[in-house]
């Protein structure tokens, strides 16, 4: 409570200073140049300045001016919002608001299942997008985007503990207006775009709108892979994309009291996938297994191997003893040893990779919806929404930018379907002193055969995949898994004006979630012999041939990936497991807001949020499959004001918040003691001390995800958004956020049959930060030159926009990583510009020139952990070991032109 009072006192000091700022008596849409922004955060259309929560609201004009073309672009214009592609899939987004983020793909990216829900709810035209797969498509023909910050547990509902993003597309306009637009875009990296929309009035009561978008570009990460032994090359650039989408909608309005709006959305996406660039390598002090010098921990530094494509990779060093390495191998087979590739990438440039096999993402997404809207006696409005969504998606992630293939993730979401219905009623009463909202919500999603494959071989084995402990390859098969999630809720909220200038809001929601999962994950170990297979507990030997990438391996063992409570694999006959769980939770909102003046409101809002529990299909231990629901309690106080700063019209929104976070869902990769191989070469002989000393071999099936709930965390921060009209022609916006997010109690007990990750001395991470940037700053300036002429030709109304976005490095506690070589993602500063000529020659055409990342700044896309990636993957957890630093580069300087014709 002390912190709540501190927030309240801070706001009181701020509001006390407001009269000295010369309040503007002009309405925000009547002569002072400040636009009235309409939002639907509370299920009704209202001025954003009157809603007692933090909102970033962007109109269609804002989206164009700021060159916001995708959901991911919203990050650079929205305080407290962080959006980035998954480190495993280009077509999947990790979305964070106020430090509350999604779990990155479970099992290191090997799963797209319907297990963990996001913490940020995404809605388009009232339809809930429960999965962030496919959200990377082009945003087109939108009317507005609203980002609601903080838990929206009452009106938006579950899985909005961080906030919500509400996108609204343009609806058909009934009447005599026939019109639309067509837009073409071209730029470097073979960038192209074609967009358009047309509004067609059919009758006085019926209109249709059709919109279309096709965009794409060549990838900006150049691939220089060459294998001089086989002659194989791969020059497919990474981060390339092709997207196509269409939307058709029809609106029927027979009278002023009723309307029916039907929409159908279709889109497809084909990406060349993400890839990693090697930044350099680090040399440790702890000997590699053997023992050998520490640098031998880097694949192919000291030992040759053959990858899953059958390509031999020779050792980088020609002479290796227990203490030294010397001599660089110049044979063609050593060309793709990792150290050789790292050296070449330093000359090939930051936006480069040498990836032997390219990644791929392909998806098709469809949504149909209908909204019936009926008004009764001008006081009550009732809306009924129904929606059906289906999609298929597949993708691969191969060896993280490496010049050999040692791991392949194949993702599948072949038959995803969701159904949604929502009944909402809003009304007024008591001489308009009371405004109320109530409703019922139902959602169901399913995806049979939801999962994929993971092929994995450890180059540290120092050979081709072979029938020996620690030298086998493996396949994890999740294709038989399936899930069904059902959610229902009832909600109500009311706002009552207790005085003419003061209102109180009270709301509640009750949610019930049913989650069903069918889990039948198997692991296949290959090649093998009957004798070796007999050492695999409950493994079933097959003397036949197992084929991967056209290469046949003699003998394989199939074993259930699911284990009992102490980490022992279940018999195959008991492997299929059905898990059914029901979760339920009430959530609530309590707010009070007060008008200091006609255009200045202060508010204090308390609310709770709930993220559904999960069945983690990436967890193998059946005693740790279920993550309990997360919950948050949030306290926010703020001010929203349209005022005059020395005669300059200004809009200032400022808020501070504290969020108490309970039962955070997380998972930890723990070594299985029955599968870890000690120096003796025998499975089960590894101890914690040997593992910490890097003297154990971790077979491809020895790391198991274990699900935990972190007891508590605390998130606090500040957000601001200030717009000033410096002159009639110059507008300046400054917005930003400050975040402090930490685990206050992060303890877990290592289950029997498991070890701690290497280098960790305990299972207590209390006090460590939650990975997220502490600072985000935006500065945008727009200058309008007015009508510009060249001789007698009217070039158009010219404007120039400069946008600067700064993000500090992620919060991350390097003490979590036993290796001192661990490095954080750096902060970055990007500048984008746009010059626009509107209504060129009075012909209805707009011409724009844009340039993004003007300084061509090399920026790494932050890892969700807050540190750079390493090869081998666990290098940062092994004290004193060696490895390679990697990251996925953000886009370099890009520029282009667009021409839009309005009719």
N, C-alpha and C positions, 0 to 999 in steps of 0.2 A: 504493500500500500504506500510505503514511503516514496517509491519511484513514481507512482501514479500522482501523488501530490506534487512531486517535483515537476512533472510534466504540466500539471494544471497551473502551477505557479508561474512557470515559464510562459505559458500562453496568456496568463493574466497580465504579466509585464508587457508582453507584445501588444495586447489589445489596449492597454493603458496608453501606449505611445501612439496609437492610431489617429487620434484627433489632430495631432501636430502634422499629419500628412495631408491635410486638406481633403476631406471626403468629397467625392464627386456626387452631385445630386442627379446627374443625368442617368437615364436608364441605359443599360449596357448595349442596347441595340438601337439607340435613338440619338445619334450624332456624335458620340465620343469615340467611335471607331472600333470599340471592343465588341466582338461577335458574341451573341448569345448562343451557347452550345447546349443542345438538347441531348439528354441521355435517358436511358431506360433502366438504370441500375436498380430502381425499386418497382419495376414492372409497369411503370407509367412514364409517359414522356414529360420531362421537367428540366428546368435549367440546372446545369451541372453545378452552378454556384450556390444552389439551395439544397444540395444533397450532403448530409453530414458524414461523408467518408472521402478518402483521397481517391481522385479519379484523374486519369489522363484521357481526354477526349479529343479525337482527331477526326476532322471532317474530310470529305473527299478532296477539298482544296488543300488541306494540310498534308494529306498523303502524297499528293502530286508535288507540292512545293518541296517537301523533304525527301523526295525520291524514295518513298516507302512502297516497295513492290511486293514484298513477301512478309509473312509473319515474323521471320527472323529479323527483318529490318526494323521492327518496332523497338528493339532493344536500344538503338541509338537515339531515340526520341522520347523514351519513357523512363523516368526515374524509378529505381528499384526493380526494374525488369531486366532479366538476363536471359537471352535465348541463343542457343548454339546448337549446331548439329551434333548428334551423338557421335562419339569417337569411333563408332563402329558402323554407322549407317548415315549416309548423306541425306536420306529422305525422312529421317526421324529427328525430332527436336527435343532437347532438354530445356524445359521452361522453368524459370525460377522467379518468384516475386518475393521480395523481402527475405531472401535467404532460404526459403523453403523450396527445395528442388526435388525433382524426380530421381529415383534410383536409376543410374545409368544401366544399360542393358545387363540383366542378370548374367551371372556366370561369365563375366568378362565379355559380354556382348553376344553370347550364344543363344539368346532367346528373345522372342518378341511376344511372349505369351500374355494372356489377360490376367496376370497375377497382381502386380503392384499398380495401383492407380496413380495418376499424376496428382500433384498438389495444386495445380492451377487448372481451373475449368475453362474449356474452350467452347464457345457457342457461335454458330453462324445461323442467323435468321431464326434463333430460338432452338436450333437443333444442337444437342449435346454431342461433341466429338470426344469420345471417351479415350481414344488412343491418339498419340501424337505422331503416329506414322502417317505420312502423306500430307502433313501440314506445311511442307516446303513448297507447295505449288504457288503459282502467281496469284496475288490478290488483284481482282479486277472488278470493275463496275460496282464498287462499294459506295455506300452512302456515308458510312461512319465506322469507326473502331473506338470502342471504349475499353480502357484497362482499369479495372477495379482492384484496389490494393487492400490487402488484409483479408481475413476470413469472411466469406459470404455465405455463412452456414444457414441463413434463414431463407432468403429468396432464391439464391442460386443453388444452394444445397451442398451435398457431400462433395468431397474431393476439390474443394476450393479453399483450403486452409491458407494458401498463399494469396489467392485472389482469383480473378476471372478476366478473360478477354472476350468481349462481345463484339462480333462483326455483323454488320447489317448491310445487305446488298440493296441496290436500287430496285424499287418496286415499280410495276407498270403504273402509268398515269392515265387515268380515265378522262376523256374530254376530246378536244379538237387537236391536241398536240401530237403531231407526228414528227419524230426527231430522233437524234442519236449522235453517234460519233464513230470515227474510224481513226486508228492510231497505228503508225508504224515506227519502229525503233531499230537502229543499227549502231554497232559499236565495235570496239576491238575485241579480241578473242572470239571472233566470228559471232558476236552477239547479235541476235535478231529478235524482233517482237512484232506481233500483229494482234491488235485488240480492237474490239468494236462492240457497239450495242445499238439497238434500234427499239423505239417505243412505238407500238402500233395500236391506236384506238380502233376497236372493232365496231362497237356501238356506243351509245351514251352510257351504258352500264358495264361494258366489258373492254378491257385492254390487255395487250400481250407485250412482253418485253423479252428480247433475246439478246444474249451477250456471248462473246467468244474471245478466247485468248490462246495464242500459240507463242511460246517463247523458248529460247535456248541459247547456249553458247558453248564454245569449246572449253575444256578444262584449263584452268590457269596454272596447274602444277604440272610442269613438263616431266615426262617420264623418259629416262635415258637408258633403260635396261638393255643390256646386250650380253649374250652368253657366247664367248668365242669358241667354246668347245662344240656346242650343238648348232651354233649359228642362229639360235632363237633370239629375236628381239621383241621388245614391247615398248612402243612409243605412244600408247594411249594416254593422253593427259588426264589427270585426276580432277575431280570437282566439276566435270562437264555435265550438262543437263539438257534435256528436251522435255518440255511440258506443254500439254494441250488441254484445254478445258472449255466447257460450254455450260450455259445456264439459260433455261427458258422458264418464264413465269407468266401467270395469267391472274388477273384480278377481276372479280365480278362484284359489283356493288349496285344491287337493284334499288336501294334507297339509302338514306343517310344513317340508318340504324344497323345495317348489316353489310358485311363484306366477306368474301372468300378469296384467299390468296393461295395459289398452288405454285410450287417451285419444283424444278428438277435440275440437279447439278450432276455433271459428269466430268471426270478429269483423268488424265493418265500422265505418268512421269517415268522417264528413263534416265538414270544417272550413271556416270562412270565411276562414282564412289569416291570416298575420301582416301587420302594416302598421307603417309608420314614423311617428313624431311629429316634427315640425320643432321643434327646440330654439331656433333662432335662426340668424343668419347672420354671417359674418365678411368684412371687406373687406381685400383685400391691397394690395400696392404695385406689382405687375408688371402691365403693360398686357395687356388681352385682345387676341385676334387682331383686327386691323383697321388700325392699332391703335386701341383704345378704352380707356376707364377700366377698371380692374381689376374693378369690380363687374359689368361686362358679361359676365363669365364665368358668372354665375348665369343659368340659362335664363329667357328672356323679360324680363330686366332692361332690355335695350337693343334687342332685335330680336324682331319678331313671328315666329311659326311656326305651322304647322298640324300637329296631332298625328296619330297613326295611326287615330284615330276620325274624323278629318276636322274636328275642332273647331279653329277659329282661336283663338290666344292672342296678345293684343296686348302690346306693350312696356309695362313698368311705368313707364319714364320717357318723357316726351314730347320732350325735347330731349337729344341725345347728340352730343358733339363728340369729338375725339381725346383731350381731357384732362378734360372735365367731363360730368356728367349733371345734369338739373334737370327739375322739373315732374313731378307724379305723374298718370298717365293714369287718368281716372275713367270711361272708357268701359266698357260691359259686357264687351267682349272682353278687357279687361285684368284682369278680376276674378280670373282664375285664372293670372295671372303668378305665378311662384313667390314673389316677395317679398310680394305681397299675401296669399297663402295663409299664409306664415310669420307675418305680423302677426296674422291672425285666430286662428291656433292658439294664440297666447300668451294670448288671452282665452277661448278655448274650453276650456282646461285641459290638463293633462299627458296625460290619457288620451283624446286626440283625434287625428284625422287628417282630411285632405281628399283622399281617394284616388278618382280618377275611375272606376276599374274595380276591383272587389273581387277578391281572390285566392280560390283554391279548392283544397282537397285532398280527394280521395275515394279510399278504399282498401278492399279486401276481402282478408282474410287467413285461411288455413286450415292446420291442422296435424293430422295423425294420427300416432300413435306406439304402439308396443307394446314392453313390457319383459318378457322371460322371466327369472326368477331361480331358480336351482337351487343348493342347498347339498349338498355331498358330505361325509359323515363329520364334520359339524360343524366342519371345518377349512378347507374351500375353498368359496368362494361364486363362482358364475359368472353373469354377467348378459349378456344379448344384447338390444341396443336396435336397433330399426329405426324410421325416421321418414320421412315424406314431407310436404313443405310446398309450398304454392302460393299465389300472391297476384297481384293486379293493383292498380296504383296510378297515379293521375294527379293532376296539380296545376298550378297557375299561380302565377306571381309577377309582378306588374304594377307597374312604375315606382316601387316603394319609397315608397308613400304620397304620391305627387305628384298634383297636380290636372290632370294630362294623361297621355296614354298615349304614351310614347316607347320603352318596352321591354317586351316580354312574353316570359316564359319559360314554355313548356309542357312539363311533365315527363311521361314515360310509362314505366311498367314493366308492360307489358300481359300478359306470360305468364311470370312468374318461377316457377321450380320448383327444389326442392332435395331431394336424397335423402341420407340418413345412416344408417350402421350402425356400431355399436361393440360389440365384445366385450371384456368386462372380467372378470378373475379376481382375487380377493383371498383371502388365506389367512394362516395362522399356522404357525409351526414352532419347533423347538428349545425346547420347553417354554415356548412363547409369548414367547420372547425376540425372535423374528423375526416381523415383519408385512410382507407383500409384496403388491404390486399389479402386474399386467401387462395389456396389452391391445392391440387392433388397432382402428384408426379409419379410416373412409372417409366422404368427403363430396363431393358433386357439386352444382353449381348452374348454371343456365342461364337466359338471358332473350333470346330472339331479338327483334329490333326494339326493342332497349332504348335508348331515348334520347328525344328530343323536338325541339321547335322553339324557336328564339329569334328573335323579331322585334325589330329595333333601328333606331331613328332618332335622330340627334343633334340636339336642339333648337338647339344652337349654329350649325346650318346657317342659321338665320334665314330659313326659308321652309318651304313644304310639301316633302315628298319630291320631288326634281326631278332631271332628267338632267344633273347636273353633278358634278364631282369634289368629294367631301366633303359633298355634299348628298343623296346617295342613301340609301335605307333598305335593309335587308338581312334575309334570313332564313337562319339556320343550321339545316340539316335533318340531324338525327342519327337519324332513325327507321329507317334501314336498318342501323344498327349492331347487333351482337349479340355475346354473349360466353358462353363456357363455361369454368368453373373446376372442376378436379378435385384433390382432396387425399387422400393416404393417409399413415398413420403407424403406427408400432409403438412401444410404450413399456413401461417397467418401472421400479418404484421399490420400495425395501426399507428398513425401519427396524429396526435391531438394537440391543438393550439391551446395551451393552458392560459396564455395571455396573447394579445395581438402580435407580440414580437418574440414569443417563446413557444417552442414546440417540444413535445416529448414523444419518442418512438419506442414501441415495445413489440417484439416479434418472437415467434418460436417455430420450430420445425421438429418433426419426429421422423427418423429415417430407419428403415429396416433393409438390410442387405443380406441376400442369400448367395453364397458362393459354392459352386460345385466344380471339382476337378477330377479328371481321370488321368493318372500318372503311370506311365509304363516305360520310363527311360531306361535304355540298355546301353552298355558299353561293349565295344568289340575290340579286342586286343589282337594285334597281328604284327608279323607272323609269329607262329608259336609251334610248339611240339606238345605231344601228349604229356610228357614229363613236366614241362614248364606250366602247362595249363593246370596240372594237378595242384600247383602251389597257389592258384587263384581260388580263394574261398568261394564255393558255390558257382564256379565257372563251368561252362559246358563246352567241351572241345569239339571242333569240327575239322577233320583233316582236309577239307576241300580248299579251294582257292578263293581268297578275298581280293577284290579288285578295286583300286582307287586310281583315278586319272589314267586308266588304261594299263596300270601295272598290277600284275597278279602276285599275291603273297600266299605262300603255302602254309596252311593251317591257321585257324583263328579261334579265339575263345570269346564266347558271349556270356556276359555276366550282368546281372541286374545292377543298375547304378544306384538304386535305392538301398539304404542300409538300415539296420536296426539301431537302437539307441546308442550302442557303443561302436558304431562305424563298421559293422560287419555286413557285407552284401547279403541281401535276401536271396533265397533260392528263386530261380526263374519262374517256378510255378506260383510263387507268392508275389511276384514283382508288380503286376498291375494293382494299383492302389487307388481307391476312390476316397476322396476327402470332401466332406460337406460341412460347411460352417455357416452359422448365422450371426450377424452382428447388428446391433441396433444402438441408436444414440439420439438423444435430444440436443438440439442446438438453439441458441437464442441470441437476440439483439436488444440492447437497451441504449438509447441515445437521447441527448438533449441538445437543442441548438437554439441560439438566441441572436436576434438582429441588433447589433450595436447601432447601426444606421440603416438606411434604406438599402445600401449595397455592401454591407459588411456583416458577415455572419461568423460567430464563433460556435464551436461544438465540442462535445465530449461523447464518445461512442465506446461502449463495451459490447463485445460479441464473442461468440464461440464458433469453432469450426471443427469439422470431423472428416478424416480421410479413412475410407473403409479398410477393414482388415484384409489380409491377402493370403492366398495359398501360393507359396513360392515354388514353382515347378523347377527352378534351378537348384533347389536344395535337395540333397540326396538322403540326409538323415531324416527318417520319417517322424522322429520326435521333435524336429525343428522345422517342419514344413510351414507352420502357420505364423504369420505376423499379426499381432493384435492391432486394432484401429489406433490411429493417431488422433490426438485432440489438441486444440489450441484455445487459449483464452487471450483476447487481444484488448488493449486499452489504447485508444487513439484520441488525441485532442488537436484541434486545428482551427485555422481561420481562413476564410475566403472573402476577398474584398476587391471591389472595383472602386478605385480612388484616384486622386489626382496628386502627382508628385511634381510640385512647383509648376502646376498647370499642365503637366503631361499625363494624359489618360494612362492608367496603370491597372493591371490586374495582378494581384498577389494571392497565391494559395500556399499555405505553410502548415505542416502538421508534424507531430511527434508521436511515436507509438512504442509500446512495450508489449511483447507477445510471450506468454508462458506456453511452452511446448512440451507435450507429454507423450510418452510411448512412441518415439520416433522409430520408424521402420528402417532396419538396416540389415546388412548381411556381411559376414566375414568369411574369407577363404581360409580354411584351416587344413593343415596337413593331416592326413589320415594315418595313424600309427601302424595300422595293419598293412599298409601299402608302401610306406616310405622305406627306401632301401639304404641301409647303412654301408660303411666302408667295406664290410665283409661281403657285400653283394647279395645279402639275404633280406627279403622283404620282412618288415617288422623289427629290424635290428637298429633302426634309427632312434636316437634319444633327442631330447630338447637341446642338450649341450652340443651334440654332433651336428644337429640341424643349424644351430646358431653359428657354428664354426664353418658352415658351408661344406661339410664333409658327407652329406647325404645326397643320394640321387632321388629326385622326385619323379616317379613314373607319371605318365600322362593321365592316369585316373586317380592320383593320390590327393589332389586338392579338392576339397568338398566345400560348397557353400553352406553356411549355417545361418539361419535366420534368427535375429534378435530384435527386441524392442529396447531402445535406449530410454531410460527412465525419464530424464528431463533435459530441457535446453531452454535458453533464454535469448530472444531476439529483440533488439531495440534499434531505433533509428530515427532519422529526420528526413523529410522530403519537402521540396519547395519548387514552385513554378511561378515565375514572374515575367509578365509581358508589359512592355512600355512602348507607347507610340511616341518616339523621340521627335518626329516631325510628321507632317501629313504623308510623307513619302518613306520614312524609315521606321521599321518596327524591330525591336530587339527583345529576344526571349532568353532568359537564363533559368535553367531548371537543373535539379540535381537531387542526390540522395546520399545519405551517410548511413552505414549499417554496422552494427556490432552483433554478431551471432555466435553463440558459444554453447557447447554441451556443458551443462552444470552437473549432470550425473550420468556418465557414460561408463557403466561397468557391465561386464558379462562374465559368466563362468564357462570355461572351456569344457565342453562335454567329455565324458570318458571316451577314450579311443581316438582323441585328437591332440595335437600339439599346438602351441602358440606359433604364429608366423615367425620366421627367423628374426632374431634380434630383439623381439619384444620381451620385456621382462615381466610384464603384467598385462592384465586385461582391463585396465582402467584408463580411459581417455578423458576423464572429467577435466573441464577447464580448457580443452582444446577448441579452436574455432571451427565453425561450420564453413566449409569452402564456399566463398562468395566474395565479390569485390566489395571493399569497404566504401569506396567513393565512386560515384558516377556523376558526371557533369556534362551538361549540354548548353551550348551557346549558339543561337541562331539569329542572324540578321538578314532582313529583307529590305532592299531599297527599290522603290518604284520610280522609274524615270519618266513615267507618263508616255504619251504618244511620241514616237520617234519617227522622223521622216528622213528619207534620202532623196533630195531633190523634191520632185512632185509626188514621189511614191511614199505612201504611208507604210512604214515597216511594221508598225504595231505598237501596242502598249508594252514597254520593256520593263523587266524586273530582274534583279540579281539577288540570289540567296546564297549565303555562306553558312554552313552548319559544321560545328566542331563538337566532337564527342570524345570525352576522356573517361577512361576506366582504370582504376588502380588495380594492382595485382590482387589476386584472390587471397582471402584470408586462408592461411594454412599453417599448421604448426609442424615445422620440419623435425621437431623432436619425436614425432610419430614414426619417423623413418630412421632406422638404425644406421643407414649409410649416410655419411656426411656429404656425399656427392649429390644428394637430392636437391633439386632446384625448383623454385616456384616459377609459375608463369609470370611474365613481366606485365606491368600495366602498359597501356598504350593510349595514343592520342591521334585521332583521325579527323581530316578535314574533307568535306564534300562541298561542291559548288554547283550551282545551276543558273543558267541565263535563259530567260524566256521572253519571247515575243508573242503577245496574245493578239488574236484577230488581225493577222498579217494582211495588209492591203484591204482591210474591211471585208475579207472574204470568208471569215469564219474559221480560219486555220490558225493553229498555235504551233510555234516552232520552239523547241527547247534544246539546249546543249548542256550536257552534264559531265562532271568529272568526280569520281569517288576515290578516296585515298590519294589526295592531290600530291602529297609528299612521297608517295610510293613507299610508305613505311612498312618494314617487315614485321608482322605481328603473328604470334602463335595463337591459335584458337585454344582457350584455356581448357585443360582437362578438368573434369568434374571434381577431382580430388584436390585441385589447386596446385599440383606439381606437374612438371614435365613427364612425358612417358620415358621409359627406359627399356633397353633390350640387353639381356633377357628381362622379361616383364617384371620379375620380382627383385631386380637389382637393388632398388632403394631400401628394401627390407632386410637385405643381407649386409651386416656391418663389414666394411672394408673390402667389399667385392668390387669388380670392375664392370663397366657396361657402356652403352651408347645412349646419348640423350637425343630425344626425338620430339617433334610436335607436328600438328597439322597446320600449314600456313593459312592465314586469312588472305582474302583476295588482295592482289596488288592494285596499283593505279588502273582504273578502268574509265573509259570515256566513250561518249556516243552522242547521237542526235535522235530526237523524236519529233515527228510531225503528226499533229492531230487535227482532223477536220470535223467541225461540229455542224450539224444540220438539223 
